[in-house]
């Protein structure tokens, strides 16, 4: 399947007591220029330019019971069969721009709150090459990482700072010094440690890099840090 240069495609598995085609249209509208009703300003021209579209629907065997409870459907007295389908939607990349949080909110976001479904899962995402090229690439890449660490062949060994959070900048630097001495090739902060009050980046980066540079002066080994 070829993805158009100006659109991305997302494939979902849905479960619903309603017509899957109807639900797919709700999904497309909800995650682009529409909402539960057509509003003033949502012109035909705007919809043509900015609305997501339903590209494909593949109905699958129905389920005997809903995967998740749904109070909205229960209040309407809607029961089974619980129809399942694989749905592919297409979104204009112009709606999103080079912004990963907006991309995530577009292809998932409110979809998981839809009253029309008793189950929904994002299965696949196809991004056109022109859109991917708008994002910054890794500064080093595989070859650059091997060159910086001096490990031309074989496994690169890395580790993550633990405890995840709570260390001061100096405590973090002391642990980094121990890890460098242990022979690792790269070290990274835990993903929940960004710029905490107890170890702000303005203090943590110089403290950690002082330990890394001291190790390099002693041994010639450069350890990468993220």
Buried (B, 14 or more C-beta within 10 A) or exposed (E): EEBEEEBBBBBBBBBBBBBBEEBBBBBBBBBBBBEEEEEEEBEEEEBEEBBBBBBBBEEEEEBEEBBEEBEEBEEEEBEEEBBBBBBBBBBBBEBBEEEEEEBEBBBBEEBEEBBBBBBBBBEEBBBBEEBEEEEEEEEEEEEEBBEBBEBEEEEEEBBBBEEEBEBBBBBBBBBBBEBBBEEBBBBEBEEEBEEBEBBEBEBBBEBBEEBBEEBEEEEEBBBBBE
